[in-house]
């Protein structure tokens, strides 16, 4: 069930004996289209969703951070003047964010808080980025820091890359920082320029959790990134974003077959993403759905980051009459698919697709009909 801010505030009062000074919220995300393009300086089209990480907090007199996680029923803490990586689970995301903020020159004071979230971990909905941006918002509140969404997203990405060890692109952190209610956000991952793209009327976005998980650090994610960087070197460009389809077709024979397929996905996915934006502006939902279906095929066959469970879920979703299009979303190897559907049929779609998936795989999925929300923010209870 979605978490209400009032619950987190009440837990804070019970634990610390007084009301929180602030409550911050940072959303998870689902990416409509533009997968594995972000670390290739390309284009992505995510939305911030109404699943989030919440922190109720107040400042401390010392330079320590003390946080209790409701989800894990654990308390983590660290000193800001001596942050060390202890591979201690969820608290490392807070430590990494604090480290990145301090490395950038911010003087930080400590705080204590209560943390809770309803973004499923490991499902491809960017729970880690939501936690990093919630932490950044908490530090910004306590230390009266200006909130520059793109700048904070970069610092959170640095924490993910250098502290956690996942060589991710900027998409997850930037949509968590800069999401806009009622819109997807076209992100140019090179310039960090963003453009809100309104959702067509009568359309719903549904997240379909396969109930299978992957450990991103241990997955083939970093291998895919290295393959893309090698292909960019072959074409003598900064990133695959700079390779058009004509250049690829003229020169790709010099790459091995695997590298060709990896590069082809990125090049065509960038084009699909820009086409998707135009389709949304024109209200052509069917065209958007076709692009999503093609994206899944490319991720499955060329980039090879899908899975049997994801393929089954996408097939079940696409078989429903209300579905315009569906694809895996996130890094892959497990996690979630996303479907674009006729909003009036949302309940029926959720029930029928979940039942079909369970019959096909034996797994019980979770299905979320999502709303596009704002990015990380301080809220009033």
N, C-alpha and C positions, 0 to 999 in steps of 0.2 A: 504494500500500500504506500502511496506517496506520503512523504513526511511533511508535516505542517510546522512552520517556524515556532508556533506556540509550544509544541512539544519539546523542541530543543531549548527554548527559553526556560521552561519548567524544570527540565533536567539540570540546567545550569544553576538555577536557584536552589534546588535540592542539594546539589554538590557543594556549592560555594557560599550558600547562606544569604545571598543578595542577588538582585537582578543584574543581568548582563548589561554592559555598556553599549554593545553593538551586537547585531546579528547580521552575518553576511551569508549570501547565497551565491553559488556558482554552478552553472548548469552542465549536464552532460550534453552530448551532441549526437546527431545522426547525420551522415553525409548523404545527400540525395544522389550526387554523382561527382566524379573527380577523385578516383581512388588511386593511391600510390603516385599521385602527381605532385603532391606538395613538396616532397624533398627533391623533386626534379624542377623546382622553380616554376611550376605550372599553375593551373587553375583548379579550384575546388568550389563546391556549392553545398556547404553544410547548413544546418539550422541548430540553434540551441533549443533543447527540449525541456519539458516540464518534469524532469527528473534531475535532482541536484544534490550537491554537498552543502550542508549548513554548518556554520560555526557560530555559537553564542560565546561571547568573550568579554573580558575586561582587562585593563592594563595591570601590570605588576610593578612593584617598586624596584625590582632587580632586573637583571638582563637574562632571565630564564623564560622559556616557553614551556608551559605545562598544559597538556591537552588530554581529555578523556574521550575515547571513542565509544559511543553507544553501540555501534554495530559489532565491535570486537570485544566490548566490555574490558578494555585495557586502557591504561594511562601511560602516555609517553611524555618524556621531557628532555630538554637539552639546554645548554648554556650558549648564548649567542657569541660569547668571546672564545669558545672552544668547541666548535661543531665538528664532529667526527662521523664518518660513515661506518656504521656498525651492522649494516645489512639487517636492520631490525624491523622490516615490514613497513606498514603504513606510515609510521612516524618519519621514515626517510624522505617521503615526499615533502613534508613540512620542513625538515632540516635542509633539504636541497634547495627549496625555494628561499629560505632565509639566507643560506650561503650565497646564492646567486644575487639576491638583493644587496647583500653587504659587499660582495665583490664588485658590484657596479657603483659603489660609493655611498649607498644609503646607510645612515646611522640608525640603528634599530633599537627600540626598547622592547622589553618582554611583555608577555600577556599569558593569561590562562583562559581556557575555554572548554567547551563541550562540542564534540563533532558528531554529526550523523549524516547519513546519505542514503538515497534510494536509487542511485545509478548502479546497475549491476556490475560487479567487478569482472573484468576479463571478457565482457560481452561485446566489445568493439564500440562502446558508447562513450569512450574517453573519460572514464572515471578518474584516471590519474591526472589528466589535465584539469578536470573540475576541482580536484583536491588542491592542486598547485595554485590555481587562480583564487580559490577560496582563501588559501593561506596568504596569498599576496594581498587580497582585499583586507584581510584581518590586519596585516602589518601596515597597510596604507591607512586604515582607520586609527590604529593606536599611535602611529607616528605622523599623522597628518600629511601623508604623501599625496602629491597630485596623481590622479588616476589617468595615465596615458595607456589606453587599451593595447595598442600595438607594442609599446615599450615593455609593458608588464608581460605581454604574451611572449616576447623574446626572452625575457629573464626566466620565465617559467619553462620555456623550451630548453634553455641552457641547463636548468636543473634536471630536466628529464634526460638530456643528452649526456651531461658530464657527471651528474651525481647518481642518477638511477642506472644509466648505462644503456638507454634505448635511443638509438640514433634517429629519432622521429623528426618530421618536418614541423612546420609552424601551425598547421590547420587546427589541431585540437585546442591548443592554447589560445589561438586568436578568436575562434568562435566562442569559446568560454568567456573570453574577455569582452567581446564586442557584439555578441548576438543581439538581434532585434526582434521584438515580438511581432508575429504575423508575417515574418519574412524569412526567406533563406538569405544567405550572405555569400555573394560571389567574392572570393578572395584571390587576388593575384599574389601568389606565394613568393614572388621575387620582390615586388615593391611594397607588399603588405597593403596595397590599396584595396578597399572594400566597397562593394556596392550592394545595398539591400535590394532583394528581388521579391516582390509581393507574391503570395500564393494565390493561384486562381480560386475563384469562388466555388464552393461545393466539393472541394478536394480534401482528403484526409491523408496524413502520413502515418503509416503503421509500422512499428518496429516489431520484428518477429525474432524472438530469442530462441535459438535452437537448443538451449540448455547444454551446449558443448563449449568448452573453454580451451584457451590456448595461453601459454606463458609467452608474452611478446618478447621478452629479453632472450628467451631460449629458442625462439622460432626462427624461421628463415627470413624474417624481416630485414635484419642487417645484411644478410647475403643479397637480397634483392637490391638494396641500396647500393652495395658495391658493384653489382652488375650494371646498374644504371650509370654510375659514375664512369665505369670502364667504357661503356658504349658512348657516353658523351665525349670522352677522350678520343675515341676512335673518329668521331665526326669533327673533332677539333672545335668543340663549342663548350660554353660554360656549363650548360645543363641540357637535358633532352628537350626541354621546353623550346629550345632554339632550333630544333630539327623539324622541318616540315615533312609531309608525307612524300613529296616529290624527291627531296634529297635522300630520304630513307630508301625509297625504291631504287634510286640510282646507285647507291653506295653500299647498301646493307649486306651485299654478298660477301663483303670482307669480314663480317662478323660471324662467329659460330652460330649455329641454329638457335641455341638457347638465348643468347644475347639478342638476336634478331627479334625473337618473340617478346622478350622483355621490353625492348625499345618500341616495338610496334604498339604494344598496349599503351604505353605512356603517351606516345604521339597521337594516337586515335582518341584516347580518353580526354586529352586536353581539348580536342576538337569537339567531342561530344558534350563536354561541359559548357563550352561557349554556345553551342547550339541549344542546349537545355535552357539557358538563360533567355535566349530569344523566344523559344517556345513558350516559356512562362509569361513573358511580357505580352505575347499575342494571345494568351489564354488557350493555347493548343495542348491540352493535357494529354491527348492520345500520342502526339509526337514526342512529348516528354517521356511517356511510358516506353515507347519504342527505344529511345536512347538508353533508358535504364536497363532494358532487357539486353541490349547490345553490350553495355558495360559489363554485365554479369558474364556474358559469354567470353569476353576478352579477359576478364579476371580469372575465369575458370581455365581457359585454354592457353592463353598467351602468357599471362603472368603467373599462373598456377598457384594461386593463394586461396582458392576455395577449398571446400571439403565435401565429403559425401552428405553430411548433415545440411550444410548450407545449400548445396544443389537441390536436395530434396525439398527444403523449405521454399526456395525460390520457385520450383516447379509447382508446388501446392498452391502458392499464392497466385502465380500466373494462370492457373487453371480456373480461378474464380471469376465469374462474369463481371464483378465490380472492379477488378484489378486492371489498371492501365499499364503497369509495369512493375517489375521487382528485380532486386539484385542483392548480392551480399554487400555488406557495408562494414567499414573498419578495415583493420589490417588483414583479416582473414584467418584461415586455419581453424575456424570455429567462431562462436559468437553469434552475431545477428545478421538478419537480412532486413531490407526496408522495402515497403510496398507503397505505391501511390494508388489510392482507390477513390471511388465515389463515396463521399462522406455519408450519404443517406444509408449506405449498406454496411457501415463500419461494424456494427454488432454482428451481423450475419457473416461478414467476411472473417472476423476474428474467430468466431466459433467454428466455421467450416474449415478454415485453413489449419487451425490448431488440431482439429480432429483428423484431417487428412494427413498431416505431418506425423501425428502419433501412430496412425495406422501404418504408415510407410516405414517408420524408423523405430517405433517402440518408445521414443522419447516424448516426455510431456513438455511442450514449449510454454513460454510466457509471451503474451501478446500485449503491446502497449499502443493505444491510439494516442498520438502525440500532438501537442500544440507547440508552435514556435514561440520561444520566450526571449526575454532580454538576457544579456550577458551578466557577468559577475557584478553584484550590487550590494549595497548596505540597505537593509529593509527595516521598516517600522512594524512592530507587532501591536 
